[in-house]
Amino acid sequence: MGLPVEMNTVLKLSAKQGLPTAPQPDVVYEFQKDGTRFYPLGVPVELIGGDWKTVGKAVIDEFTVTTESTCGKFRVVKVFTAEEAKAFNDVWRADWI
């Protein structure tokens, strides 16, 4: 018997899951995702919108995992300008996204 677990190295959120409309640096936000997920703590990860477009960088401070969902808190450490987001997306996004 096993439990499916995802190891996520980015924080991809929709507005419903906790992506702020206008993210601000150094503000703590809460998120909730379906499924069992693990995230790196205390290091910057990419903050990505539900449309797979990069918003900036965030640090996940804590998360709690249950068998059905994962919730936690993150801080935005960098909000990308439109030019930075485009450059970042052009480098790492696959053509199929």
C-alpha positions in Angstrom: 0.0 0.0 0.0 1.3 3.4 -0.9 0.5 7.1 -0.9 1.2 9.2 -4.1 3.4 12.1 -3.2 4.6 14.9 -5.5 7.9 16.7 -5.0 7.4 20.2 -6.2 10.2 22.6 -6.8 8.0 25.4 -7.9 4.8 26.9 -6.3 2.1 26.9 -9.0 -1.1 28.4 -7.7 -4.4 29.7 -9.1 -6.2 32.5 -7.4 -8.5 29.9 -5.7 -5.4 28.1 -4.3 -3.9 31.3 -2.9 -2.1 33.2 -5.6 -2.6 36.9 -4.7 -3.9 39.2 -7.3 -1.1 41.7 -6.7 1.6 39.9 -4.8 3.8 42.1 -2.6 7.3 41.3 -1.3 7.7 40.3 2.3 3.9 39.6 2.8 3.0 36.1 4.1 0.3 34.4 2.1 -1.5 31.1 2.6 -2.0 28.4 -0.1 -3.9 25.1 -0.4 -3.4 22.4 -3.1 -5.2 19.1 -3.6 -3.0 16.1 -3.2 0.0 15.2 -1.1 3.0 17.4 -2.0 6.4 18.2 -0.5 8.2 21.5 -1.1 11.7 22.8 -0.2 11.5 25.1 2.8 13.4 28.3 3.3 14.8 28.6 -0.2 13.5 30.7 -3.1 11.3 28.8 -5.6 9.5 30.1 -8.7 6.0 31.4 -8.0 3.9 30.5 -11.0 0.3 31.4 -11.9 -2.4 28.9 -12.9 -1.7 29.8 -16.5 2.0 28.6 -16.1 3.3 32.2 -16.3 6.0 33.1 -13.8 5.1 35.7 -11.2 8.3 35.9 -9.2 10.1 34.1 -6.4 8.7 32.9 -3.1 10.0 31.2 0.0 7.8 28.5 1.5 7.9 28.9 5.3 5.8 25.9 6.3 3.4 23.4 4.9 1.1 20.7 6.3 0.3 17.5 4.4 -2.8 15.3 4.8 -3.8 12.3 2.7 -6.0 14.7 0.6 -4.4 18.1 0.5 -1.4 20.3 1.3 -1.6 23.7 2.8 1.0 26.2 3.9 2.4 29.7 4.0 4.8 31.4 1.7 6.5 34.8 1.4 7.0 36.6 -1.9 10.6 37.6 -2.1 10.6 39.0 -5.7 7.9 40.1 -8.0 9.1 39.9 -11.6 8.7 42.8 -14.0 6.9 42.0 -17.2 10.3 41.8 -19.0 11.8 39.5 -16.3 8.8 37.2 -16.4 8.9 37.0 -20.2 12.7 36.2 -20.2 12.2 33.6 -17.5 9.3 32.0 -19.2 11.1 32.0 -22.6 14.0 30.0 -21.0 12.3 27.4 -19.0 8.7 26.8 -20.3 8.2 24.0 -22.7 6.4 24.6 -26.0 3.5 22.5 -24.9 2.6 24.7 -21.9 
